[in-house]
Each structure stands twice: as structure tokens, then as C-alpha cells.
């Protein structure tokens, strides 16, 4: 909620789904009924079915239970009345009851039908995730994820960030960053590329710098190792296939694709689109969305020493 409020200030995507408490407490049965009558119409619905079924019988049931639904919209609001606008701002909440720094750094991404959507999925998979509870320290340098390797191999001058005692310690990746994950969220007319990490308060600045340096490197020649690309593609395809292992997931996939693409995209086409992405495509995507681009940020916990938004913003353009 804090990140979306910063990234889409004063817009629909920036508001919490549940709404403010005062609104929830005043919702009546009549409000719910009017909402359903207005928005539950045929043009806004997809009936999806999968498995051992009789198509004609599904059509019969659909006509029986949904055939009376309005064939046209019952609202004068245009579909794009609240078009998303990315706002590079931040939200910070200092809470010393939370000893760590929780930070989400985000850049504007691509909408569902964008030509960049598949390359962004591969980039997200390539950047991956890290958790100190599941990755041994001595395995970080050999991780299949380049960002983890960057965190493990980074050599920093800690003198401006850490005490003399801390400088004398041998810092492992555990001490710099406890966990991170990359997220790529697409919407109808925009998207959000997010890097969420948890770190000790004194190394939050360092972790941000490592992430910014890594993101800036993605648009440079030779930035992508072919092995990393093939691994990310294979993992992405495996993730997509595994999400379709249950019929309820298949129905959800059918409904989402019809609402997004107005057709069901065959699995073979999805895999072909993934296989068609090249290293140059990934560099162009990184350059378009991540290189010298403003960011939105949400930070929570013990973040007293976190650099200012302007300092982090300027660093986006100096890597």
C-alpha cells in the first residue's frame, strides 16, 4: 500500500483496495446491490470452464444463470477514466520497534499487452530472489542469480557507513542484505518493477547502491551471460507451466487472458514468445525502464540513516 501510494499518488492504483475505514463502516446493503447492478454486466464478464466437461451443457448453464445479465454497460464512466500516472515519490515510516530496514524501490513498468512484457518477465526471473535463511553464505558467490553474486562479491569502502569495529569484520552477504525479491506487476495501462529488500539499518544505503549499480549495468554491452538467459527462460517456462497444474488455475488463466488479450493465448505461443527474446531485447528493455529513470520508494522500520529521496534519485543517473 505504501509503495503504490508513492508510485501512483492520488490515482486509483495508489489507493488501498479496501478503502479508508470510514468508507467501509458506512457501506450499506443498498450500496452493494447498486454496485452489482451497475458493474456486473455481460461485457465485463468471462465464463471460463476447464476439465472433463460438455461444452453445450456449460453454454446451457451460462444462459440459464447469466443470460439475463445486461448486454451493455450500465455506467457512463469510460473504461480509461482514471488512467494511471506514475509519480516518483516516496513514503517513509520510522518504527524503532522493527529493528531492520524494509525498503521497496520501484520503477514504472509495462502494461499487459506491451511488447516489453515478456522481456520484463525474463528480467524478473533472472534477478530472482534471495533469503539468508535458505541460501548458505558460502553458496552466494556461486548463485545462479547475478544480483546475489553482485551482493556477495561487492567491495565497498565501509568507512563512511560503519563503525571501526564493523570495518574490521569480514562482511558476508548476510550482513549487507538479509533478503530481497524482484517483482514485475502489470496493469491495464502501466506496470511496476519493484525490488524489495530487508537489511540492517546501517547497510541499507549500501544495498540500494548495489542494486542501482546492477540495474545500470543491464543496459551495457555484454551485460547478459547466455547461460543466465537460458536458465531464466527455463525457470520462467517451468513457473508458467506449474501454475496450470490445477483446473481452477486454468480457469483463472482463461478469464484473465480473455479480459486482457480478448483471446486465449496457447501455451505453445507463450513459450515461443519467451524463446524469441534475445540478449539485445533484454538490454533494450533494461535501458527503457531502468537506466536513468526516476523511482518510487516505500521504507519502513529503523531507517533513520537512509539517504534522502533526492540522494537516491540522483544516484539513479550516476551509475
ZIVEN-V940047 format. One line per field, one symbol per residue. phi: phi as a letter, one per 40 degrees, with the letter a starting at -180 (. if undefined). burial: 1 if it has 16 or more other ideal C-beta (glycine too) atoms within 10 Angstrom, else 0. Layout:
BEGIN
phi: ???
burial: ???
END
This chain:
BEGIN
phi: .ccccccbdgbdccccccgcdccccbcbdcccccccccbcbdcbbbbbaahcabdccccccccccbcccdcbcbbcccdbcbccbcbcbabbbcaccbccbbbbbbbcbbcdccccccdccccdcccgaaaccbbddccccbcccdccccccccbbccdcbbcccccccccccdccacaaabbbbbbcbaaabbbbabacdcbcccccccccccccccccdgcbcdcccccccccccccccccbcbccccccccccccccbgaccddccdcccccccbccccccccccbbcfbcbbabbahcbdccdcdccccccdbbc
burial: 0111111110101100000000000000000000000000100000011000000000000000000000000000000000010111111100000001111111111101010111111111111111010010000100101111111101000100110000000010111111111111010011111111111111111111111101111110001100011011100110000000000001101100110000000000010001001000111011001110101111111110010010010011000
END
